[in-house]
Amino acid sequence: MSEDGRPAPPASSASIVVLTLARRIETELAAELAPLELTVSRLGLLGHIAGVPGISFSDLARMSGITVQSVHSAVKALVAAGLVHDHTARAGSASAIELTADGCRLLGKAREAVAAVDERLFGPGADPIQRRVGRAVLEAFRGAPPG
């Protein structure tokens, strides 16, 4: 039990602690993204597309951890929303998926939403343990080799 009498995650399980915090982050981020009509998943796709201009469906699926079929559906919805272009020459050929100007603007607003969540959950006014976790995560990935 925690000091306030609520059940606390077992401190001996990194998996449970990280999962509990991840769910809280996802909930906060989803609420912050909702006014932009974005989900966490769509934000991830837009981020990958922005990070790798001309990305293929298979690479986008691999980076996102979803099936190629799911990526096709998601990209079709992003195209319909005017957020990405799919420069497919013909059926069966390689695609080159890129953000539109509207997609770039939306991604900029989404980055502001992410920064607000980061500030709330890991900034100076956040719980001291969460601040430590945030610093540790950033440090662990700073300069980490790809792969």
Contacts in CASP RR format, 6 or more apart in sequence:
PFRMAT RR
TARGET T0000
AUTHOR 0000-0000-0000
METHOD contacts of the structure
MODEL  1
MSEDGRPAPPASSASIVVLTLARRIETELAAELAPLELTVSRLGLLGHIA
GVPGISFSDLARMSGITVQSVHSAVKALVAAGLVHDHTARAGSASAIELT
ADGCRLLGKAREAVAAVDERLFGPGADPIQRRVGRAVLEAFRGAPPG
1 7 0 8 1.000
1 8 0 8 1.000
2 8 0 8 1.000
9 16 0 8 1.000
9 17 0 8 1.000
9 20 0 8 1.000
10 16 0 8 1.000
10 17 0 8 1.000
11 17 0 8 1.000
21 130 0 8 1.000
21 133 0 8 1.000
24 121 0 8 1.000
25 117 0 8 1.000
25 121 0 8 1.000
26 40 0 8 1.000
28 117 0 8 1.000
28 120 0 8 1.000
28 121 0 8 1.000
29 40 0 8 1.000
29 43 0 8 1.000
29 113 0 8 1.000
29 114 0 8 1.000
29 117 0 8 1.000
30 39 0 8 1.000
30 40 0 8 1.000
32 113 0 8 1.000
32 114 0 8 1.000
32 116 0 8 1.000
32 117 0 8 1.000
33 39 0 8 1.000
33 40 0 8 1.000
33 43 0 8 1.000
33 110 0 8 1.000
33 113 0 8 1.000
36 106 0 8 1.000
36 109 0 8 1.000
36 110 0 8 1.000
36 113 0 8 1.000
38 46 0 8 1.000
38 106 0 8 1.000
38 110 0 8 1.000
41 64 0 8 1.000
41 74 0 8 1.000
42 74 0 8 1.000
42 78 0 8 1.000
43 107 0 8 1.000
43 110 0 8 1.000
43 114 0 8 1.000
44 64 0 8 1.000
45 60 0 8 1.000
45 64 0 8 1.000
45 71 0 8 1.000
45 74 0 8 1.000
45 75 0 8 1.000
45 78 0 8 1.000
46 78 0 8 1.000
46 83 0 8 1.000
46 84 0 8 1.000
46 99 0 8 1.000
46 103 0 8 1.000
46 106 0 8 1.000
46 107 0 8 1.000
46 110 0 8 1.000
47 107 0 8 1.000
48 55 0 8 1.000
48 60 0 8 1.000
48 63 0 8 1.000
48 64 0 8 1.000
49 55 0 8 1.000
49 60 0 8 1.000
49 84 0 8 1.000
49 97 0 8 1.000
49 98 0 8 1.000
49 99 0 8 1.000
50 99 0 8 1.000
50 104 0 8 1.000
50 107 0 8 1.000
52 59 0 8 1.000
52 63 0 8 1.000
53 96 0 8 1.000
53 98 0 8 1.000
53 99 0 8 1.000
54 87 0 8 1.000
54 95 0 8 1.000
54 96 0 8 1.000
54 97 0 8 1.000
54 98 0 8 1.000
55 63 0 8 1.000
55 96 0 8 1.000
55 97 0 8 1.000
56 94 0 8 1.000
56 95 0 8 1.000
56 96 0 8 1.000
56 97 0 8 1.000
57 68 0 8 1.000
57 71 0 8 1.000
57 72 0 8 1.000
57 75 0 8 1.000
57 95 0 8 1.000
57 97 0 8 1.000
58 68 0 8 1.000
60 71 0 8 1.000
60 75 0 8 1.000
60 97 0 8 1.000
61 67 0 8 1.000
61 68 0 8 1.000
61 70 0 8 1.000
61 71 0 8 1.000
64 71 0 8 1.000
66 74 0 8 1.000
75 84 0 8 1.000
75 86 0 8 1.000
75 97 0 8 1.000
78 84 0 8 1.000
79 85 0 8 1.000
79 86 0 8 1.000
82 100 0 8 1.000
82 102 0 8 1.000
82 103 0 8 1.000
83 99 0 8 1.000
83 100 0 8 1.000
83 102 0 8 1.000
83 103 0 8 1.000
83 106 0 8 1.000
84 97 0 8 1.000
84 98 0 8 1.000
84 99 0 8 1.000
84 100 0 8 1.000
84 103 0 8 1.000
85 97 0 8 1.000
85 98 0 8 1.000
85 99 0 8 1.000
85 100 0 8 1.000
86 95 0 8 1.000
86 96 0 8 1.000
86 97 0 8 1.000
87 95 0 8 1.000
87 96 0 8 1.000
87 97 0 8 1.000
87 98 0 8 1.000
88 94 0 8 1.000
88 95 0 8 1.000
88 96 0 8 1.000
99 107 0 8 1.000
120 126 0 8 1.000
121 130 0 8 1.000
122 130 0 8 1.000
122 131 0 8 1.000
122 133 0 8 1.000
122 134 0 8 1.000
122 135 0 8 1.000
123 131 0 8 1.000
124 131 0 8 1.000
125 131 0 8 1.000
END
